[in-house]
């Protein structure tokens, strides 16, 4: 499914009217929508609760809630959020509980790689490998182990996922130790 097709927007995207054509590639428009929403969350300072902002008046790191990736589970929306967020907004490595929650979400996405719920698995793997998305080292190790044990129903797709998450990681570790 996902290894031969573009990521598609399903019928119920909350930020658009339902009349859009499902057969059209909406990835650029979804990316723009996600970027505008995130920028609004960074700049708008009249939220009832400061926890709803993606900015802080103090020297505190503000991260995107992992639940956004569970709530917006279309692969094209997840990819857009990954691409539109600042890397610091995806750095869960210093928050053990939040990193674990993001890892749980990623674990489900990687396990569901042959279904709609897992269509953005390669996007997440790439974000992890490039360190745009950061987790604690124990959570990254957990994901690597889970990917090693995925059934190889999708052949090439699982190989790409494994290459991004494991093989490139091992090559980097080998190169770094030289």
C-alpha positions in Angstrom: 0.0 0.0 0.0 2.3 2.8 1.2 5.4 1.7 -0.7 3.8 2.4 -4.0 1.4 5.3 -3.3 1.6 8.8 -2.1 0.3 9.5 1.4 -3.4 10.3 1.1 -5.8 12.5 3.0 -8.9 10.7 4.3 -12.3 12.2 4.2 -12.5 13.7 7.7 -9.6 16.3 7.9 -10.8 18.6 10.7 -9.4 21.8 9.3 -11.0 21.5 5.8 -14.6 21.3 4.6 -15.5 17.8 3.5 -15.9 18.6 -0.2 -12.2 18.0 -1.2 -11.4 15.4 -3.8 -10.0 12.3 -2.1 -8.1 11.2 -5.2 -6.1 14.4 -5.4 -2.6 14.7 -3.9 -3.1 17.2 -1.1 0.3 16.9 0.5 1.5 20.4 -0.2 -1.8 22.0 1.0 -1.8 19.8 4.1 1.8 20.9 4.8 0.8 24.5 4.5 -2.2 24.0 6.8 0.0 22.3 9.4 2.6 25.0 9.1 0.0 27.8 9.6 -1.6 26.0 12.6 1.8 25.5 14.3 2.9 29.1 13.6 -0.3 30.3 15.1 0.3 28.2 18.2 3.8 29.7 18.4 2.7 33.4 18.0 -0.8 33.7 19.4 -0.6 34.7 23.0 -4.2 34.9 24.0 -4.9 31.2 24.7 -6.9 30.5 27.8 -4.1 28.1 28.9 -0.4 28.8 28.3 0.0 25.1 27.8 -1.7 25.4 24.5 1.1 27.6 23.1 4.2 26.4 21.3 6.2 29.2 22.7 7.3 30.2 26.2 8.1 33.5 27.7 10.5 31.7 30.0 13.6 29.7 29.0 11.6 26.5 28.9 11.5 24.0 26.0 8.1 23.6 24.4 7.3 20.4 22.6 4.5 19.2 20.4 2.3 16.9 22.3 2.7 13.3 21.0 -1.1 12.9 21.1 -1.2 15.1 17.9 0.3 12.1 16.1 -2.3 9.8 17.6 -5.2 12.1 17.0 -4.3 13.1 13.4 -3.5 9.6 12.2 -3.5 10.2 8.4 0.0 9.7 7.2 0.0 12.9 5.2 -1.0 14.9 8.2 1.6 13.2 10.4 4.3 13.9 7.8 3.2 17.5 7.5 3.4 17.9 11.3 6.9 16.4 11.3 8.1 18.7 8.5 6.4 21.9 9.8 7.5 21.5 13.5 10.8 23.0 14.6 13.2 20.2 15.7 13.1 21.5 19.2 9.4 21.0 19.2 10.0 17.3 18.4 12.8 16.8 21.0 11.3 14.4 23.5 14.7 13.1 24.7 14.8 15.2 27.9 11.2 14.2 29.0 11.3 10.5 29.8 7.5 10.1 30.1 6.7 12.0 27.0 9.4 10.1 25.1 7.8 6.9 26.2 4.4 8.0 25.0 5.8 9.0 21.6 7.6 5.7 21.4 4.3 3.9 22.1 2.7 5.8 19.2 5.7 5.1 16.9 5.7 1.4 17.9 2.0 1.1 16.8 2.8 3.0 13.5 5.8 0.7 12.8 3.7 -2.4 13.6 0.9 -1.2 11.4 3.2 -0.4 8.5 1.1 -2.3 5.9 -2.2 -0.6 6.9 -3.4 3.0 6.8 -2.5 3.6 10.4 1.2 3.0 9.6 1.5 4.7 6.3 3.9 7.3 7.6 6.3 4.8 9.2 9.1 5.8 6.8 8.6 9.5 7.6 9.0 8.8 11.3 12.0 6.6 10.7 13.6 9.3 8.6 12.8 12.0 11.3 14.4 9.8 13.9 17.5 9.0 11.9 18.1 12.6 11.0 17.5 13.6 14.7 14.7 15.9 13.7 12.6 13.8 16.1 14.5 12.8 19.2 13.7 10.2 21.9 15.6 8.9 24.9 18.3 6.4 23.8 16.4 3.6 25.6 13.3 4.4 23.6 15.3 4.4 20.3 16.8 1.0 21.2 13.3 -0.3 22.0 12.1 0.8 18.6 15.1 -0.7 16.8 14.5 -4.0 18.6 10.8 -4.0 17.6 11.7 -3.3 14.0 14.2 -6.2 14.0 11.2 -8.4 15.0 8.7 -7.1 12.5 7.3 -9.9 10.2 8.6 -9.3 6.8 5.3 -9.2 4.9 6.2 -6.1 3.0 9.7 -7.1 1.9 11.2 -4.0 0.5 9.2 -1.6 2.8 10.5 -3.4 5.9 14.0 -3.4 4.5 13.8 0.4 4.0 12.4 0.8 7.5 15.2 -1.4 8.9 17.8 0.4 6.9 16.7 3.8 8.2 16.3 2.7 11.8 18.9 0.0 12.3 21.5 -0.4 9.6 22.3 3.3 9.2 22.4 3.5 12.9 24.9 0.6 13.2 27.0 2.1 10.3 27.1 5.4 12.0 28.1 3.8 15.3 30.9 1.9 13.5 32.1 5.0 11.7 32.0 7.1 14.9 34.2 4.6 16.7 37.0 4.8 14.1 
